[in-house]
């Protein structure tokens, strides 16, 4: 076939229309740290998940210090601890510490232009220690990890699935930025005027819906792949540590290891990273590291701190990505002191429109993974993330099957 650049063609959809709807959660006001927010997607609708946005007003309070001020963290997504998706009562994969995953990945995949764009309503941009609390400051979350941000196709037909419920577990108040390192000692936040917006699509061409029904009624099954994350947090006094956990998955895409600097601690801004220290990580003092999967070492040589950045860029397929770049705050020094992590990939890079499962398949077996490091630096925790591709299989009569 000739490449697209030499082909003359156009795709045409008849009787197509789209509109934006407002979705109200079961509770809209007075939602505090640690509580949950529940909203349902429109039923019997084509929902464009690329347009899903969560709107809310945030108010903060603080106490126990001489400067009792606190504000929201650098990214509005930082208030999310867990997102759970239920389809007809069946839960998909959900991970704790979603905000920590987000703050690890965003700086290496979003450059200056994205940061500037996200400074409008998303709380991006370099932060400073607050001199006042915020009252009903407006935020909008438009980037979601997991099913909502990665399922293929991006437009979800809820007539095939049934009731799709989104449950957001808010993080505790230690995500807030406090006025100074010495105080306050406690803080809290409250969300009001919460709602969601989403584009829904209508296709009345007499073909789209009958085509799906015919396929399913004949025994066909749709497969919807999506990113899933498994996290483990291990106590560790120094970088001389070995953390192990087991996992069964159809596609292990990559594994990441990091050392949070001030995990779950109400913190002030670190000028080196431009954000609250509770989302910083440290690699300074790391001597060697390796991952193992069923006793097979990755990478195959003894890797050091100076290998982490290049291997992470390769593993996230960001080496040749000119679109977003990385945070201007990252350099050799701050990578080691504030942003760094180790990452090893196992899958084949594919185009964003493709549905490709190519990672390690351990279904039906007990795959044991480990993150092993040497170094004398004092740390509190080792944080491990395993990113997998899961599959939701949809059959006739809204029958569902999960392949993790």
Secondary structure as GFF3:
##gff-version 3
##sequence-region A 1 404
A	DSSP	three_ten_helix	4	6	.	.	.	ID=ss1
A	DSSP	beta_strand	16	23	.	.	.	ID=ss2
A	DSSP	beta_strand	31	32	.	.	.	ID=ss3
A	DSSP	beta_strand	36	40	.	.	.	ID=ss4
A	DSSP	beta_strand	46	63	.	.	.	ID=ss5
A	DSSP	beta_strand	70	71	.	.	.	ID=ss6
A	DSSP	three_ten_helix	76	79	.	.	.	ID=ss7
A	DSSP	beta_strand	80	87	.	.	.	ID=ss8
A	DSSP	beta_strand	90	91	.	.	.	ID=ss9
A	DSSP	alpha_helix	98	109	.	.	.	ID=ss10
A	DSSP	alpha_helix	112	118	.	.	.	ID=ss11
A	DSSP	beta_strand	137	141	.	.	.	ID=ss12
A	DSSP	alpha_helix	147	150	.	.	.	ID=ss13
A	DSSP	beta_strand	155	157	.	.	.	ID=ss14
A	DSSP	alpha_helix	158	161	.	.	.	ID=ss15
A	DSSP	beta_strand	164	170	.	.	.	ID=ss16
A	DSSP	three_ten_helix	173	175	.	.	.	ID=ss17
A	DSSP	beta_strand	177	178	.	.	.	ID=ss18
A	DSSP	beta_strand	186	203	.	.	.	ID=ss19
A	DSSP	alpha_helix	208	217	.	.	.	ID=ss20
A	DSSP	beta_strand	222	235	.	.	.	ID=ss21
A	DSSP	beta_strand	241	247	.	.	.	ID=ss22
A	DSSP	beta_strand	252	258	.	.	.	ID=ss23
A	DSSP	beta_strand	269	270	.	.	.	ID=ss24
A	DSSP	beta_strand	275	276	.	.	.	ID=ss25
A	DSSP	three_ten_helix	277	279	.	.	.	ID=ss26
A	DSSP	beta_strand	288	293	.	.	.	ID=ss27
A	DSSP	beta_strand	296	303	.	.	.	ID=ss28
A	DSSP	three_ten_helix	305	307	.	.	.	ID=ss29
A	DSSP	alpha_helix	308	315	.	.	.	ID=ss30
A	DSSP	alpha_helix	332	334	.	.	.	ID=ss31
A	DSSP	pi_helix	335	339	.	.	.	ID=ss32
A	DSSP	beta_strand	342	345	.	.	.	ID=ss33
A	DSSP	beta_strand	367	374	.	.	.	ID=ss34
A	DSSP	beta_strand	381	394	.	.	.	ID=ss35
A	DSSP	three_ten_helix	396	398	.	.	.	ID=ss36
A	DSSP	beta_strand	400	403	.	.	.	ID=ss37
###
